[in-house]
Amino acid sequence: MEDLQTLIARLPHTPGVYLYRSQTGRVLYVGKAKDLKKRVSQYWVRDAIGPKTQLLVSQIADIETIHTASEFDALLLEAKLIHDLAPKYNVALKDDKSPLYVLITLSEELPHVRTVRRTDIPKKLKRNDALFGPFPSATVVRAMLHHLRHTIPYCTQKRRTGNPCFYTHLGLCTPCPSVIVGLKEGETKTALVHEYRTNIFRLKQILSGKSGRVTSDLTKQMQTLAAHQQFEEAEKIRNHIQHLSRLLQKSYDPMVYVESDTAIEDIRKTELDGLLVILAPYIPELTRATRIECVDISNIAGTFATGSLVVLTNGNKDTSQYKRFRIRRNPPAGGPNDVAMMAEVITRRLSHQEWPFPDLLVIDGGKPQVSAAMKAMQQLNHTLPIVGLAKRFEEVIVPLPHGRWKTLRLGATNPGLHVLERIRDEAHRFALSYHKLLRSRGFDTIEPT
C-alpha cells in the first residue's frame, strides 16, 4: 500500500468524492470536493484543523477517491455513500448538529419541499414521500435548492392562503400552490395541480441523479410549445434548461462513478466523440479534439476590456494553458466594439508561435465574432477549425466555404453541446475575473499581456 503523502500527491484537480479508510478497511469519513487534491491536502495542515479532525486523520490508513463530472454529482454521490455506509466521523465532526435532509411530500396533492434534520424526520414516511440525504453541509444543500428553483419552480410558503407568494413574482414559484388552493374545483385547478406535481416529480428525479431524463422532458416540452407558436412559454422552458445545464454540466446517475473506475474518462470521451460527429459534415479536417481553445471578451461600455483564452485537453480543464489579455484599443465614441476586440485577441494569440495550436477554436459569440476571428487568421495566413456558440439559443455557428454559414441547434442533452457550453462558461468566468481585477486595481496599474 502506498503511503498517504504519495496518494495525496497523485490526486487530480477534479471534482469528486473521497473516502478515508482505517487500517481494517472500514470507511471512517466520506466527503466531496470541487478539487480533490486541494481539499484532501487540507486535512494534513495541522494548524488548519481542529482536534476532532486531527483524531480522524490519526486513524486514516488509506484514501479512496471517486471522480465525478461536476461538483453537483459529487454532492449527490456523497449523500448516497454517507447514507449507505454510515461513516463514524460524518456524524462526529458536526458538533452535535445532525446533518440536513431534503424531504419532498409527494403524498400531498400540492407537495412541499423541506429541509429537515434527522430528529425532525417522521418515524414512518408516508407513501410516495421522498427523502434525500444526509447532506453534511446545510449551506451547500440550501444553495443547491436555491439554484434548482431556477430550473424547477416550487413553493416554500408554509401557509397557503389563496394569494400568490413573493417568489411567484420572481418566476421561482409557478404555478403557485397558494393560488391553486383558492381556486374552485374544475379543469383549471386540475391542470395547475398536475403542472405543479410534474415540477416536483422532476425535482425528485434530479436529486435521484436522473437529470438527463429531466432535461430530455423539458426539451420535448419546449419543442412542442414552439411548434404551437407559444414562443414566450418556449423561451421560459429554454431558460430552465440552460440553468439546469449550467448547474449540472450534464449530471449522470451518481452510481455510475461507483460502478466504473473510468467513469469520468468515459464521460469526457463520449462528449468529445459527440462533438466530432456533430461537426464532421461541416469541418471534415477536424479529426480529433485533443486540444480545444475558447476565446471570450469581457467589458463594461468598453472600459477595462479583457479577453480570455481557456483550454480543454482531452475534455478536461487545463488551467496551466490559460491566457488572459487586456484589450489595448481605446473604446470608440460610439461605445464598445466586441467584434474588434475579438479580432485583437485572436491576432495576439496567433502571434505566439510557441503556444500549441488547437484542434478546434471556439468563439463566444455569433457570426460577427466568428467572422472577426476568421479575418484575423487570414491576415496572418493561419487556418484553424473554428465555431461560435451564440448564447441566446445556444446555437453552434459553423462557417462554410464561399461565405456560407451553418447554424446548428442541438438538443440540451447532446454530449457534444456540453463540451462547448463548458468551455464557453469557463472562458467567460476567466475573462470576467480579470476584468474585475482591472477594475479593482485601476486601469493604469496593470500592464497588458
LODO-320124 format. One record per residue (C-alpha): residue in three letters; y, x, z. Coordinates in pm, whole numbers, plus 32768, in hexadecimal, padded with zeros to 4 digits. Each point is the difference from the previous one (the first is absolute). Example, Ala and Ser with C-alpha at 12.3 -4.5 7.8 and 13.67 -1.06 7.14 Angstrom:
REM LODO-320124
ala7E3E84CE830C ser815880897FBE 
***
This chain:
REM LODO-320124
met800080008000 glu815B80807FA9 asp80F6803F8119 leu81157EFE8027 gln811D80DD7F87 thr7F4480447EBD leu7FC67E8A7FD2 ile816F7FB6803C ala807281107F0F arg7F317F607EEC leu80867E9F8033 pro80C87F6E7EDC his81627F738004 thr7F817EA17FAA pro7FEA7EAD80AE gly7EC07FB480B8 val7F467FC98144 tyr7F88810C80F1 leu7EE27FE580FB tyr7FDF80EC8128 arg7E9780368071 ser7F6D8092813D gln7EF3810C8018 thr7EF97EED7FF1 gly809C7F617EC9 arg80987ED880B6 val814A7F857F6C leu810F803B8102 tyr81327F8F7F3D val805F7F697EB0 gly815E80257F70 lys80B57FD27EB7 ala80F680E47F55 lys80F080037EDD asp7FBF81777FF1 leu7EB080628098 lys804C81718026 lys81517FD180AA arg7F837EEE80E8 val7EC180A98073 ser80B2814F8030 gln80ED7F5F80FA tyr7EE47FCF80F9 trp7FE48178802A val817180358053 arg7FE37FF9817B asp81737FCB8047 ala80027EC77F25 ile7EE47F4280A8 gly7FD17F608153 pro7EEB80368102 lys7F247EE47F7F thr800C808A7E9F gln7FB5815C8087 leu7EC87F7280A6 leu7F947F6B7EB3 val803E81477F47 ser7F2E80C180FF gln7ED17F297FA3 ile801E800F7E84 ala7EE580C27F5C asp801F7F827E9A ile80FA7F527F1D glu7FA07F0C7EED thr81007F817F05 ile7FF67EE77F03 his810380117EE9 thr80A57EBE7F88 ala80E27FA97EDB ser811F7F8E80DF glu80747FF48167 phe7FCF7E877FFB asp7E90802F7FAF ala7FEB80FB811A leu80927F0080F0 leu7EFF7EF87FA2 leu7EE080F7800E glu807380878151 ala7FFF7EA28095 lys7EA47FB67F78 leu7F6D81478080 ile80997FCF8159 his7F6B7EA3800B asp7EA880787F8F leu7FEB814780C7 ala80CF7FAA8138 pro806B816A803D lys8049804C816E tyr815380A37FD1 asn80937EF87F18 val801F7F32813E ala803B811880FA leu8130808D7F4B lys80C37EBB7FFA asp808580078167 asp7F507EBD805E lys809A7F407EDE ser7EEF7F507F41 pro8014802F7E86 leu808F7EFA7F1A tyr7F3E7F0A7F27 val806D7F167EEA leu7F847E9B802D ile800D7F067EE1 thr7FB87E9B8070 leu7F627F787EC3 ser7F677EEB80D5 glu815A7F5E8001 glu80807F367ED8 leu813380E37FF4 pro7F7F814C808A his80C580E980E0 val8002817A7FDD arg801880A28156 thr7FE881588099 val7F397FF58145 arg7F8380F18108 arg7E9080098059 thr80437F3B813E asp80A07EE87F34 ile7EE07FD37F0A pro7F4A7EB68036 lys7EA580368094 lys7F707F427EDB leu80BA7FF57EB6 lys80107EB27F53 arg7F437FD97EBD asn80B180A97ED7 asp80F680BC80DF ala8019816F7F9D leu803F812A80E6 phe8060815A7F82 gly8018813D80CC pro801F80A380ED phe813480B27F7A pro805A811780F5 ser817280017FA3 ala80C37EC0803A thr812780927F3F val7F2A80457ECF val7F547EAE7FF6 arg81487F438027 ala809E80CE7EEB met7ED07FB97F28 leu80207E898033 his817680147FC0 his7FC380A07EAC leu7EE37F147FAA arg80E77ED38028 his80B580727EC5 thr7EB87FCE7F47 ile7F637EE180C1 pro810C7F2680A1 tyr7F957F68814B cys80A07F608130 thr8027809E815A gln80B27ED780A0 lys7F417F77812C arg809F7EA68009 arg7FFE7F3C7EBC thr81167F01800C gly801F7F827E9D asn812280EE7FB9 pro7FDC813F7F31 cys7FEF813F80CA phe80F6811F7FD1 tyr7F0E80CB7F2B thr7FE67EEA7EFF his815F805B7F89 leu7F8E81697FD2 gly7ED27F9E7F31 leu7F10807F810C cys7F7C7EA98065 thr7FBB7F1C7EDB pro7F927EF0800C cys806F7FE7816B pro7F047F5180E6 ser811F7F8180D3 val807A7F3A7ED2 ile7EA27F907FA0 val7FB97F5D8151 gly81377F297FD3 leu7F897F6E7EB4 lys7F527EB47FD8 glu7E9480047F9B gly7FDA800A7E8A glu7FCA80DB7ECF thr812D80DE8046 lys7F9580528163 thr7E97803A7F94 ala806D80EE7EEE leu80E180C880EB val7EEE80188108 his7F1480857EF3 glu810480FE7F8B tyr8040807E8160 arg7E8C801B8053 thr7FCD80BF7EBA asn810980F8806E ile7F5A80318152 phe7EA9802B7F63 arg809081107F20 leu808E80AD8132 lys7EA47FF68099 gln7F70809D7EC5 ile80FC811E8009 leu7FB4804A816D ser7E8E7FFB7FA3 gly803C81137EFE lys7FEF7F177ED3 ser8160802D7F7C gly7F8580357E9D arg7F837E997FF9 val814F7F828085 thr80C280C37EFA ser7F1F7F737EEF asp80377E9B807C leu817980308010 thr800480917EA0 lys7F477ED17F76 gln80F27F1A80B7 met812A80BB7F6E gln7F727FEE7E9F thr7FBE7E8B8020 leu81657FBF8076 ala808F80D17EE4 ala7F267F477F02 his809B7EB9807C gln815D809E7FE4 gln80337FF88179 phe80A181567FF0 glu80B67FFC814F glu7EBE7FB280BA ala7F4581027F30 glu81048106805C lys7FD17FB68174 ile7E8980367FE0 arg804081417F3D asn80DA807C811D his7EEA7FB180F8 ile7F0B80C87F2B gln80EC81297FF4 his80327FF9817A leu7E887FFB8033 ser7FCA81167F04 arg810280DF80A9 leu7F6C7FC28157 leu7E9A803A7F9E gln801B80DB7ECA lys7EBC7F557FA3 ser7F467FBB8141 tyr7E8780087FF8 asp7EFC7F7180E8 pro801C80ED812C met7E8580288014 val7FFE80B17EB0 tyr807D813480B7 val7EDB7FF780F1 glu7EFA7FC57EF6 ser807181197F19 asp80648168804D thr80BE80127EB6 ala80B67EB18014 ile816180867FDD glu7F9C80E37EDE asp7F517EDB7F59 ile81357F258027 arg80E681077F6B lys7F11803D7EDE thr7FED7E8A7FBA glu817C7FEC7FFB leu802B812B7F16 asp7EE87F917F17 gly80A07EA87FF5 leu814F80977FA5 leu7F6980CB7EE3 val7F4F7ECB7F77 ile81487F3E8004 leu80C8810C7F4C ala7EF680877F10 pro80507F097EE5 tyr817080658005 ile7FF58170806C pro7EBD808A7F68 glu805D81668060 leu7FF17F9F8171 thr7E9B80648054 arg80278057816F ala80E97FB38124 thr7FC7812980E3 arg8176802F8034 ile80F27EDB7FF2 glu81758029803C cys81027EF18044 val817C801B7FF4 asp80F07F1680B4 ile81797FF18034 ser80B37F918140 asn81767FC6802B ile810C7F108079 ala810B7FBD7EF7 gly7FB481567F71 thr805480C1813D phe7F0F80F080A9 ala7F157FC77EDB thr7EAB80A4801D gly7EC5801B7F35 ser7E9C80338074 leu7EC480817F5F val7EBA7FB280B3 val7EA080617F9E leu7EA47F6B801B thr7EE380F77FDA asn7EB67F4F7FC0 gly80A87EC18078 asn806F808D8151 lys8162805A806D asp804181737FCC thr8134803180D9 ser800881787FC8 gln805D7FB57E95 tyr811F7F0F804A lys815C805A7F7E arg81547F688043 phe814580147F3B arg816A7FBD8050 ile80A17F687ECE arg810E80EA7F7F arg80BB7F187F14 asn812C7F488091 pro7FE97E848006 pro80C87F647EE1 ala81217F178041 gly7F2A7EDB7F96 gly7F0180418111 pro7EAE80AC8015 asn7F35804C7ECA asp7E9280068065 val7F9580497E9B ala80D5813D7FEA met7F8A8069815A met7E977FD77F94 ala803F80D97ECD glu809B810D80DD val7ED8800980EF ile7F01800F7EE5 thr80C281197F58 arg800D80C98141 arg7E927FBE804D leu7F8E80777EA6 ser80D3813B801E his7F0F807A810C gln7EEC80907F2A glu7F5A808C8139 trp7FB37EA18081 pro7EB77F6D7F7F phe80397EEE7EFE pro7F6B7EA98042 asp7EF47F497F42 leu80DA7EC98022 leu81717FD48052 val80627EB780A8 ile81697F8B7FFB asp80837F0980FF gly80AB7F0D7F15 gly7FEA7F4B7EB6 lys804C80527E95 pro815C8099803A gln7F8080F88102 val7EC880587F37 ser80D3802E7EC5 ala80E980ED80BC ala7ED780CB807B met7F6E80137EA0 lys8149806F7F6D ala801B81158106 met7EA180747FA6 gln804D80017E8C gln813580D78035 leu7F24810380AC asn7EE67FDD7F00 his7F127F738105 thr7F077EE57FDD leu7F537F638129 pro7F437EB78026 ile80FE7F1B80A4 val80147E9B8084 gly80FA7F3880C9 leu7FC87F09811A ala81067EEC8009 lys80287F6B815D arg80547E997FAE phe7EA97F937F85 glu7F4681498038 glu7FF0802D7E86 val7F7381417F6F ile80E480757EE6 val7F4C80D47EF9 pro80C080A47EDE leu7F4E7FF17EB0 pro803D80BC7EB9 his81217F9F7F1C gly80DB7F7F8119 arg7F167EE68065 trp7FA67F9C8164 lys7EDB7F6180B2 thr80387F3F8143 leu7EC97FD580D9 arg7FEF7EF9810F leu7ED2805680D1 gly7F5B7F2F810C ala806580568162 thr7E988063804F asn7FEA80F77EDF pro7FA6815A808E gly80C780B17EF0 leu813C7F488065 his7FCC806B8169 val801C816E7F9B leu814D7FC37F54 glu80877F2B811E arg7F9680FE8102 ile80A681297F58 arg81387F327FA8 asp802A7F90816B glu7FCE8166807A ala810480827F09 his80F47EF58074 arg7FC4805B816D phe802F81737FBD ala813F7FD07F33 leu80927F138103 ser7FB880F1811E tyr80C581147F4E his81197F0D7FAC lys801D7FA48170 leu8000816F805E leu812480447F15 arg80C17ED9808C ser7FC780708168 arg8068816B7FC8 gly81167FCE7F05 phe800880447E8D asp8098815F800A thr7F1580948101 ile7EC27FFF7F30 glu7FC080CB7EC9 pro7F477F577EE1 thr7E9A80577FB1 
***
